[in-house]
Amino acid sequence: MNRIYSDDSGSLHMKVFREIEQAILSGDFPPGYSLTEQKLSTELGVSRTPVREALRQLELEGLVTSVPNKGVVVVGISEKDIDDIYTIRMAIEGIAARWAAVNITAEELEKLRDIVELQEFYVGKNDILQIRHLDSQFHQTVYSASGSRPLRQILSQFHNYIQKPREISVKYSGRAVASVDEHRKIYEAIEAHDSVRAENEAAEHIRRAKDNLLKAIKE
């Protein structure tokens, strides 16, 4: 984890929260790992108060739990959580794409096209890191183009929670190429302002991603 400096903008306990959350979601703090206020405050260069507040918030998020005689223990994201998240995403990412087909601006459409073209370029280079980075940009652009702040917030949180599984999935069995092809289909449906097709393509994209990921996890 990175040390946090108090002169940075924003709430200190939120910075601590995000730093610990990132360590949990990336797998640096695996399920079962014990978190202590003293150790975290030393590593992050902050007092124990913002660490305590951050741990409380992480418990509300379900990422950690308080265990008698053990303290705060990492729960993380389980395989069932992943399954549930992808199942929910199949429904609401379809809604996001449908609304994006209606509400997208010319600037957002151009950005979406550029992302897809860059992904196709990096597929040719077999640059998985760039493809995964652009994958996040693609989905965030669709969320924004939907015009719904609640939908964007929910989907952004889900996307953040499954960052490690997404990394596993995109490296597995040609998934990167297939994913970029699916992004192209979603983009073309949104460009045509075909809301029904956009919704169907987005839902199918998430279904295939889910099937691929669960297969990768099992293997």
C-alpha positions in Angstrom: 0.0 0.0 0.0 1.0 3.6 -0.5 1.6 6.1 2.3 -1.1 8.8 2.5 -0.2 12.4 3.0 -2.5 14.7 5.0 -2.1 17.6 2.6 -3.7 15.6 -0.2 -7.3 16.8 -1.0 -10.3 14.8 0.2 -11.3 13.1 3.4 -8.4 11.3 5.1 -10.4 8.4 6.2 -11.8 8.0 2.6 -8.3 7.9 1.3 -7.4 5.2 3.9 -10.6 3.3 3.0 -9.8 3.3 -0.8 -6.2 2.2 -0.1 -7.3 -0.8 2.0 -10.2 -1.6 -0.3 -7.9 -1.7 -3.3 -5.5 -4.0 -1.4 -8.4 -6.4 -0.7 -9.9 -6.3 -4.2 -6.5 -6.8 -5.8 -5.8 -9.8 -3.6 -2.9 -8.2 -1.7 -5.1 -8.8 1.4 -6.6 -12.2 0.8 -9.7 -13.7 2.5 -8.8 -14.6 6.1 -6.1 -12.0 6.4 -6.2 -10.2 9.8 -6.1 -6.4 9.7 -4.7 -4.5 12.7 -5.2 -0.7 13.2 -1.6 -0.3 14.4 0.0 -2.0 11.4 -2.2 -0.3 8.9 -1.6 3.1 10.5 2.2 2.6 10.4 2.1 1.4 6.7 -0.1 4.3 5.6 1.6 6.9 7.7 -1.6 8.0 9.4 -3.1 7.9 12.9 -5.3 5.0 14.0 -8.5 7.1 13.9 -8.9 7.2 10.1 -7.9 3.6 9.9 -10.6 2.7 12.5 -13.2 4.7 10.5 -12.1 3.0 7.2 -12.4 -0.5 8.7 -15.9 0.3 10.0 -16.9 1.4 6.4 -15.3 -1.7 4.9 -17.3 -3.8 7.3 -20.5 -2.1 6.2 -19.4 -2.9 2.6 -19.1 -6.5 3.6 -15.4 -6.7 2.6 -14.2 -7.4 6.2 -15.8 -8.7 9.4 -15.0 -8.5 13.1 -14.2 -11.8 14.6 -13.9 -12.4 18.4 -10.3 -12.8 19.5 -9.0 -12.2 16.0 -10.0 -8.6 15.3 -10.9 -7.5 11.8 -10.6 -10.2 9.1 -10.8 -9.9 5.3 -13.9 -11.5 3.7 -13.2 -10.2 0.2 -15.3 -11.3 -2.8 -16.4 -14.9 -2.9 -17.2 -17.0 -6.0 -20.9 -16.6 -5.2 -20.4 -12.8 -5.0 -18.9 -12.9 -8.4 -21.7 -15.0 -9.8 -24.3 -12.7 -8.3 -22.5 -9.5 -9.5 -22.4 -10.8 -13.1 -26.0 -12.0 -13.0 -27.1 -8.5 -11.8 -24.8 -6.9 -14.4 -26.5 -8.8 -17.2 -29.7 -7.0 -16.4 -28.6 -3.5 -15.5 -25.7 -3.2 -18.0 -28.3 -4.0 -20.6 -30.4 -1.1 -19.3 -27.4 1.2 -19.3 -26.7 0.3 -23.0 -30.3 0.8 -23.9 -30.4 4.2 -22.3 -27.0 5.1 -23.8 -28.4 4.4 -27.3 -31.0 7.1 -26.7 -29.0 9.6 -24.6 -25.4 9.4 -25.9 -23.8 12.7 -27.0 -21.7 13.0 -30.1 -18.7 13.5 -27.9 -19.4 10.3 -25.9 -20.0 8.4 -29.1 -16.7 9.5 -30.5 -15.0 8.5 -27.3 -16.6 5.1 -27.4 -15.5 4.6 -31.0 -11.9 5.6 -30.2 -11.8 3.1 -27.3 -13.0 0.2 -29.4 -10.5 1.1 -32.2 -7.7 1.3 -29.6 -8.7 -2.1 -28.2 -8.7 -3.6 -31.7 -5.2 -2.2 -32.2 -3.9 -3.7 -28.9 -5.5 -7.0 -29.7 -3.1 -7.1 -32.7 -0.3 -6.4 -30.3 -1.5 -8.9 -27.8 -1.3 -6.2 -25.1 -3.7 -7.6 -22.5 -2.9 -4.8 -20.0 -4.0 -2.1 -22.3 -7.0 -4.0 -23.4 -8.1 -4.4 -19.8 -7.5 -0.8 -19.1 -9.6 0.2 -22.1 -12.3 -2.3 -21.1 -12.9 -0.2 -18.0 -13.0 3.0 -20.0 -15.5 1.4 -22.4 -17.9 0.4 -19.7 -17.6 3.7 -17.8 -18.4 5.6 -21.0 -21.5 3.5 -21.5 -22.5 4.1 -17.9 -22.1 7.8 -18.3 -23.9 7.9 -21.6 -26.9 6.2 -20.0 -27.7 9.6 -18.3 -28.5 7.8 -15.0 -26.4 8.7 -12.0 -27.7 5.9 -9.8 -27.1 3.3 -12.5 -23.6 4.7 -13.1 -22.8 4.5 -9.4 -24.0 0.9 -9.0 -22.3 -0.4 -12.0 -19.0 1.5 -11.3 -18.9 -0.1 -7.8 -19.6 -3.6 -9.3 -16.9 -3.1 -11.8 -14.5 -2.1 -9.1 -15.3 -5.1 -7.0 -14.5 -7.6 -9.7 -11.3 -6.1 -10.9 -9.2 -9.1 -10.0 -11.6 -11.6 -11.5 -11.8 -9.5 -14.7 -8.0 -9.6 -14.9 -8.1 -13.4 -14.7 -10.9 -13.6 -17.3 -9.4 -11.4 -19.9 -6.2 -13.6 -19.9 -8.1 -16.8 -20.3 -8.6 -18.7 -23.6 -8.9 -15.9 -26.1 -11.4 -13.9 -24.1 -9.7 -10.6 -24.9 -10.4 -10.9 -28.6 -14.0 -12.0 -28.1 -14.6 -9.2 -25.6 -13.4 -6.6 -28.0 -15.6 -8.0 -30.8 -18.5 -7.8 -28.4 -17.7 -4.2 -27.5 -17.7 -3.4 -31.3 -21.3 -4.8 -31.5 -22.4 -2.8 -28.5 -20.9 0.3 -30.0 -22.5 -0.2 -33.4 -25.9 -0.7 -31.8 -25.5 2.5 -29.7 -24.2 4.4 -32.8 -27.4 3.3 -34.6 -29.5 4.4 -31.6 -31.0 0.9 -31.6 -31.8 0.6 -27.9 -33.2 -3.0 -28.1 -30.1 -4.3 -29.9 -27.8 -2.4 -27.6 -29.5 -3.9 -24.5 -29.3 -7.4 -26.0 -25.6 -7.1 -27.0 -24.6 -5.7 -23.6 -26.5 -8.5 -21.7 -24.9 -11.1 -24.0 -21.5 -9.6 -23.5 -21.8 -9.9 -19.7 -23.2 -13.4 -19.9 -20.2 -14.6 -22.0 -17.8 -12.8 -19.6 -19.4 -14.6 -16.6 -19.3 -18.0 -18.3 -15.7 -17.5 -19.2 -14.7 -16.3 -15.8 -16.4 -19.1 -13.8 -14.7 -21.6 -16.1 -11.3 -19.9 -15.6 -11.8 -20.0 -11.8 -12.7 -23.6 -11.8 -9.7 -24.5 -13.8 
